[in-house]
Amino acid sequence: MALSKRRHKMPSDPPRTDNLIIAVDGPAASGKGTIARALAKHFDLPHMDTGLLYRAVALNLWRWGGDPNNEFEALRACSELGFDLDDAELRSEPVSRIASHVSAYPSVRTALRERQQEFAGQPGGAVLDGRDIGTVIAPDADVKLFVTASPEVRAQRRVRELMGRGMPAHYEDVLIDIRARDERDSSREVAPLVRAPDAILLDTSGLDVDAAIATAIQLVEERLPENGGTKPTKR
């Protein structure tokens, strides 16, 4: 795929006169986090990886010896969410599995929703990535992307990521876990992982990192009024 290079926003560029909220959703290892961070940098916006909130809850629960199958204990773990982004355990596989489990609890999602919506509603706008940004957290987002890739490609990416951190990883095990997470995320009763009707689909299966980022930036820029695009009508 031939992709034109897009100029990153420089300090000399005129500031935006309107808020710009970008919602990036998608399943695990689809590339949504990398894309969201790149969009935030390109458009000079703050970024929130909402998955880290659920990982923080999971990490609290894990360290307290709590039971992931107990919704009350999971909710209690929401009370203190101070965490270090450099904490290796925050992105460990045990914490990832617990996070995927506790994120299905309605009380946990409700407890974390306000924090995410406040971030999305700050002056100037923001970029948020997760699994229910375009449907629940910021349904009126100016641009919504739904980033996906095949389970096999996502499993390969996760294996490379884990091995890059010096952690053991087996493709078949990771693929089983990816598919199990997809099922939990898409079938939960509250805020399931679904593509918003007005979200742009971006399949990164055949794209490397640079191509995926370039495509995402192009898709967002095409939606901006100054480039002749039309933002979704506010509800």
Solvent accessible surface area in square Angstrom, and as a share of the most:
residue,aa,sasa,rsa
1,M,174,0.78
2,A,107,0.83
3,L,49,0.25
4,S,66,0.43
5,K,198,0.84
6,R,92,0.33
7,R,163,0.59
8,H,83,0.37
9,K,56,0.24
10,M,102,0.45
11,P,133,0.83
12,S,104,0.67
13,D,32,0.16
14,P,111,0.70
15,P,111,0.70
16,R,73,0.27
17,T,140,0.81
18,D,63,0.32
19,N,81,0.41
20,L,1,0.00
21,I,29,0.15
22,I,0,0.00
23,A,0,0.00
24,V,0,0.00
25,D,8,0.04
26,G,0,0.00
27,P,8,0.05
28,A,4,0.03
29,A,22,0.17
30,S,0,0.00
31,G,25,0.24
32,K,19,0.08
33,G,17,0.17
34,T,50,0.29
35,I,3,0.01
36,A,0,0.00
37,R,119,0.43
38,A,15,0.11
39,L,1,0.00
40,A,8,0.06
41,K,152,0.64
42,H,7,0.03
43,F,8,0.03
44,D,104,0.54
45,L,21,0.11
46,P,55,0.34
47,H,52,0.23
48,M,30,0.13
49,D,29,0.15
50,T,3,0.02
51,G,21,0.20
52,L,15,0.07
53,L,8,0.04
54,Y,17,0.06
55,R,37,0.14
56,A,3,0.02
57,V,0,0.00
58,A,0,0.00
59,L,6,0.03
60,N,24,0.12
61,L,2,0.01
62,W,101,0.35
63,R,137,0.50
64,W,104,0.36
65,G,66,0.64
66,G,21,0.20
67,D,62,0.32
68,P,36,0.23
69,N,112,0.58
70,N,57,0.29
71,E,64,0.29
72,F,147,0.61
73,E,54,0.24
74,A,0,0.00
75,L,67,0.33
76,R,137,0.50
77,A,0,0.00
78,C,17,0.10
79,S,85,0.55
80,E,119,0.53
81,L,15,0.07
82,G,77,0.74
83,F,72,0.30
84,D,85,0.44
85,L,108,0.54
86,D,128,0.66
87,D,34,0.18
88,A,84,0.65
89,E,65,0.29
90,L,0,0.00
91,R,82,0.30
92,S,11,0.07
93,E,26,0.12
94,P,44,0.28
95,V,0,0.00
96,S,4,0.03
97,R,114,0.42
98,I,23,0.12
99,A,10,0.08
100,S,13,0.09
101,H,62,0.27
102,V,0,0.00
103,S,9,0.06
104,A,35,0.27
105,Y,34,0.13
106,P,61,0.38
107,S,33,0.21
108,V,0,0.00
109,R,10,0.04
110,T,78,0.46
111,A,49,0.38
112,L,4,0.02
113,R,72,0.26
114,E,116,0.52
115,R,112,0.41
116,Q,1,0.01
117,Q,73,0.32
118,E,116,0.52
119,F,45,0.19
120,A,5,0.04
121,G,57,0.55
122,Q,53,0.24
123,P,128,0.80
124,G,36,0.34
125,G,0,0.00
126,A,0,0.00
127,V,0,0.00
128,L,0,0.00
129,D,3,0.02
130,G,4,0.03
131,R,51,0.19
132,D,6,0.03
133,I,0,0.00
134,G,2,0.02
135,T,43,0.25
136,V,42,0.24
137,I,9,0.05
138,A,8,0.06
139,P,43,0.27
140,D,51,0.26
141,A,0,0.00
142,D,6,0.03
143,V,0,0.00
144,K,4,0.02
145,L,1,0.01
146,F,25,0.10
147,V,0,0.00
148,T,29,0.17
149,A,6,0.05
150,S,38,0.25
151,P,39,0.25
152,E,64,0.29
153,V,34,0.20
154,R,8,0.03
155,A,0,0.00
156,Q,82,0.37
157,R,51,0.19
158,R,24,0.09
159,V,20,0.11
160,R,151,0.55
161,E,68,0.31
162,L,4,0.02
163,M,120,0.54
164,G,69,0.66
165,R,94,0.34
166,G,68,0.65
167,M,54,0.24
168,P,119,0.75
169,A,21,0.16
170,H,122,0.55
171,Y,72,0.27
172,E,109,0.49
173,D,87,0.45
174,V,13,0.08
175,L,13,0.07
176,I,116,0.59
177,D,26,0.13
178,I,1,0.01
179,R,120,0.44
180,A,39,0.30
181,R,8,0.03
182,D,32,0.16
183,E,109,0.49
184,R,74,0.27
185,D,4,0.02
186,S,56,0.36
187,S,71,0.46
188,R,18,0.07
189,E,172,0.77
190,V,41,0.24
191,A,11,0.09
192,P,38,0.24
193,L,17,0.08
194,V,72,0.41
195,R,115,0.42
196,A,5,0.04
197,P,141,0.88
198,D,44,0.23
199,A,7,0.05
200,I,28,0.14
201,L,86,0.43
202,L,9,0.04
203,D,75,0.39
204,T,2,0.01
205,S,41,0.27
206,G,77,0.74
207,L,29,0.14
208,D,98,0.51
209,V,93,0.53
210,D,112,0.58
211,A,21,0.16
212,A,8,0.07
213,I,33,0.17
214,A,21,0.17
215,T,17,0.10
216,A,0,0.00
217,I,5,0.03
218,Q,49,0.22
219,L,38,0.19
220,V,0,0.00
221,E,24,0.11
222,E,87,0.39
223,R,65,0.24
224,L,4,0.02
225,P,70,0.44
226,E,113,0.51
227,N,87,0.45
228,G,70,0.67
229,G,17,0.16
230,T,110,0.64
231,K,40,0.17
232,P,33,0.21
233,T,126,0.73
234,K,113,0.48
235,R,194,0.71
